[in-house]
Amino acid sequence: MRRALEEIVARAKERHERLEREHAASNFLNTLYEDGLCAKSDTIYQMIKWLFNAQERSQFVYIETAFNMADTTRLAPEYLIGLLRATFIERSMIPGWIKFLERVEREFRDRERKDIDELLQGLR
């Protein structure tokens, strides 16, 4: 009985933590989405701050969650590149980093960008 109760508590805690991560990532992404495809310097600063704070606290799972939830079609190119460049050093701690890079590259192709190699220089 005690073990079953401990398992229920552990599952509830995991669910709570997952919902907390999803909420934080959603709020973060909504800030970026508000600008549409036209980046703003203040939002870039907020984005970098959020990413660096998460890395400083070793909350890589928050970044992973944001990458998984991100709708690349709604993000300005500066945000897409900023997300990758600000996390590049810690990419090995973010399992979905390469997948996000591939999604960003695909998005740039869909937008018919001619400067993809320059934008992603050093990231591949």
C-alpha positions in Angstrom: 0.0 0.0 0.0 2.8 2.4 0.9 4.7 1.7 -2.3 1.6 2.3 -4.4 1.0 5.6 -2.6 4.7 6.6 -3.2 4.3 5.7 -6.9 1.1 7.9 -7.2 2.9 10.8 -5.5 6.0 10.4 -7.8 3.7 10.4 -10.9 1.9 13.4 -9.7 5.1 15.2 -9.1 6.4 14.3 -12.6 3.2 15.5 -14.1 3.3 18.8 -12.2 6.9 19.3 -13.3 6.0 18.6 -16.9 3.1 21.0 -16.8 5.3 23.7 -15.2 7.9 23.3 -18.0 5.2 23.4 -20.7 3.7 26.5 -19.1 7.1 28.3 -18.9 8.0 27.3 -22.5 4.6 28.4 -23.8 4.9 31.8 -22.1 8.4 32.2 -23.5 7.3 31.3 -27.0 4.2 33.5 -26.9 6.5 36.4 -26.2 8.4 35.6 -29.4 5.2 35.0 -31.4 3.8 38.4 -30.4 6.3 40.1 -32.7 5.3 38.0 -35.7 8.1 37.6 -38.3 9.6 41.0 -37.4 12.1 40.7 -34.4 12.4 43.4 -31.8 15.7 44.1 -30.0 13.9 44.1 -26.6 12.4 40.6 -27.3 15.8 39.3 -28.4 17.2 40.5 -25.1 14.4 38.7 -23.2 14.9 35.6 -25.3 18.7 35.4 -24.6 18.1 36.1 -20.9 15.6 33.3 -20.6 17.9 30.9 -22.4 21.0 31.8 -20.4 19.0 31.7 -17.1 17.8 28.2 -17.9 21.3 27.1 -18.9 22.8 28.6 -15.7 20.3 26.6 -13.6 20.9 23.5 -15.7 17.3 23.5 -16.7 18.0 22.2 -20.1 14.7 20.3 -20.1 13.0 23.7 -20.2 14.9 24.6 -23.4 14.2 21.2 -24.8 10.5 21.7 -24.1 10.5 25.1 -25.8 12.3 23.6 -28.9 9.8 20.8 -29.1 6.8 23.2 -28.8 8.1 25.9 -31.1 6.1 26.7 -34.2 9.0 27.8 -36.5 6.6 29.3 -39.0 5.6 31.9 -36.4 9.2 33.0 -35.4 11.3 35.7 -36.9 14.6 34.5 -38.4 16.5 36.4 -35.8 14.7 34.4 -33.1 15.3 31.1 -34.8 19.0 31.8 -35.2 19.2 33.3 -31.7 17.7 30.2 -30.1 20.3 28.0 -31.8 23.3 30.3 -31.2 22.5 31.0 -27.5 22.3 27.3 -26.8 25.1 26.1 -29.1 27.7 25.6 -26.4 25.3 23.4 -24.3 23.8 21.6 -27.3 24.9 18.2 -26.0 22.7 18.8 -22.9 19.7 19.4 -25.1 18.7 16.2 -26.8 16.5 17.8 -29.4 19.0 20.5 -30.4 19.9 18.9 -33.7 16.3 18.2 -34.5 15.5 21.9 -33.9 18.4 22.9 -36.1 17.0 20.7 -38.9 13.5 22.2 -38.4 15.0 25.7 -38.6 16.9 24.8 -41.8 13.7 23.4 -43.3 11.8 26.5 -42.3 14.4 28.7 -44.0 14.1 26.6 -47.1 10.3 26.9 -47.0 10.7 30.7 -46.8 13.0 30.5 -49.8 15.9 32.1 -48.0 19.0 32.4 -50.2 21.4 32.9 -47.2 20.8 29.7 -45.3 24.5 28.7 -45.3 25.4 32.1 -43.9 22.7 32.1 -41.3 23.6 28.6 -40.1 27.3 29.0 -40.4 29.1 27.2 -37.6 25.9 25.5 -36.3 26.0 22.4 -38.5 
